[in-house]
Amino acid sequence: MASDWHQMARKAASAANALTAPEHYRSCVSRCYYAAYSAVAGELLRRDPGMRFARDRRNPDHGDLPRYIRNNLTHLPPWRRSKLATQVRFLRQAREDADYRPAAMVDEARARDARRFAHAVLRELGIEP
């Protein structure tokens, strides 16, 4: 199960890397978030295969992801968990802007930051993008 999530993370990161033209910045940012989300979900399930999330789901709610990082990825030092949670929060906000707020600025810098953070999350969790 975790390897499926990790494979999804790799594919989303690969898609983000392919979406670097100006007309694709929003899609790039969206794929970056899902790369990070999938990586964290996979890591949570790899460490606890029986883990259940809110409403007895097999994947975490998006808003709960930073809390799961801080409370469940205890193999990482606290400062790294905090950094990871911050990167995931940035990526979620950027994804919401890209997907739901047509007037929001999603430019080259935002897409570049999203790719950088997504790759950092994957690397931190030992997943090669």
WOHU-V402385 format. One line per field, one symbol per residue. psi: psi as a letter, one per 40 degrees, with the letter a starting at -180 (. if undefined). A space follows every 10 residues. Layout:
BEGIN
psi=???
END
This chain:
BEGIN
psi=dddddddddd dddddddefe ideedddddd dddddddddd dddddddgde hiaiffieii iddedddddd defeeiiddd dddddddddd ddddddddde gdeihgaddd dddddddddd ddddefhh.
END
